Amino acid sequence: MTDTKVEETKKEIPDLRAGQTVRVHQKIKELVGEEGKEKERIQIFEGVIIAKSGGDRGINATITVRKISNDIGVEKIFPIHAPAITKIEVVKEAKVRRAKLFFLRDSKKKLKEMSA
């Protein structure tokens, strides 16, 4: 029995942890014009990682990223090894004592940056 899933994993993933602010570059396909031509573009979603699941580098690994857009909280769950995800880059890091930062959902608390 051969394992074909190993070929689909990405190698260039940074060490992702809760509390990091990341930029996730995602390919979006959209229909343009009356003919319905498919156009591909890259959309960047920047926010704080509030949860990570599925192991460290497993094929099912996901991250939950939260941002505030127009005073509304927006969360997206990204499979790390999905072909639509082109790049994940770490912008900032914050020192946290929890693995899941769900308390950021309902309070006005902010994370403090780590001193570099």
C-alpha positions in Angstrom: 0.0 0.0 0.0 1.6 3.3 -1.1 1.1 6.5 0.7 0.2 9.2 -1.9 -0.6 11.8 0.7 3.0 12.4 1.5 3.6 14.0 -1.9 0.8 16.5 -1.3 2.2 18.0 1.8 4.0 21.3 1.7 7.6 21.7 2.8 8.0 25.5 3.2 5.5 25.9 6.1 6.8 28.1 9.0 6.4 27.0 12.6 2.8 28.2 13.3 1.5 28.7 16.8 -1.4 30.4 18.5 -0.9 34.1 19.0 1.0 34.7 15.8 -0.3 37.3 13.3 0.0 35.7 9.8 -0.8 36.5 6.2 -2.4 33.7 4.3 -2.1 33.9 0.5 -5.0 32.1 -1.0 -5.9 31.5 -4.7 -9.4 32.6 -5.6 -11.1 31.6 -8.9 -13.8 34.0 -10.1 -15.9 34.3 -13.2 -15.3 37.5 -15.2 -17.5 39.0 -17.9 -20.6 37.8 -19.6 -18.7 34.8 -21.2 -17.9 33.5 -17.8 -14.1 33.3 -18.2 -12.3 32.0 -15.1 -9.8 34.3 -13.7 -7.4 33.4 -10.8 -6.1 35.9 -8.3 -4.4 35.8 -4.9 -6.3 37.1 -1.9 -4.4 37.9 1.4 -6.1 37.2 4.7 -4.2 38.7 7.6 -5.2 37.9 11.2 -4.3 36.2 14.5 -4.1 32.4 14.8 -6.5 31.5 17.6 -6.4 27.8 17.1 -4.4 25.0 15.5 -5.6 21.5 15.0 -4.7 18.3 13.3 -1.2 17.8 14.5 1.9 19.8 13.7 2.6 18.8 10.1 -0.1 16.3 9.4 -2.1 16.3 6.1 -5.2 17.3 8.0 -3.6 20.2 9.9 -5.7 23.4 10.0 -5.3 26.9 11.5 -8.1 29.2 12.5 -7.3 32.8 11.7 -9.3 35.7 13.1 -9.4 39.4 12.1 -11.6 42.4 12.7 -13.0 43.9 9.5 -15.3 47.0 9.8 -15.9 46.3 13.5 -17.0 42.7 12.7 -15.0 39.7 13.7 -14.2 37.4 10.8 -12.8 33.9 11.2 -11.5 31.5 8.5 -10.3 28.0 8.9 -7.4 27.2 6.5 -6.2 23.7 5.7 -2.4 24.2 5.7 -1.7 21.7 2.9 -4.5 22.8 0.6 -3.5 23.5 -3.0 -5.3 26.9 -2.9 -3.0 28.1 -0.1 0.1 29.5 -1.9 2.0 31.0 1.1 1.7 31.6 4.8 4.0 34.2 6.3 4.4 35.2 9.9 4.1 39.0 10.5 4.2 39.3 14.3 4.4 37.0 17.4 2.7 37.4 20.7 3.5 35.6 23.9 0.5 33.5 24.9 -0.1 30.9 27.6 -2.9 29.1 25.9 -3.2 26.8 23.0 -6.6 28.0 22.0 -7.3 31.8 22.1 -11.1 31.7 22.0 -11.3 34.4 24.6 -10.5 36.9 21.8 -13.9 36.3 20.3 -16.0 37.9 23.0 -13.8 40.4 24.7 -12.0 43.6 23.7 -8.6 42.1 24.8 -5.6 42.4 22.6 -2.4 40.4 22.6 0.9 41.9 23.6 3.8 41.6 21.2 6.9 39.7 22.2 9.9 41.9 22.7 12.4 41.0 20.0 
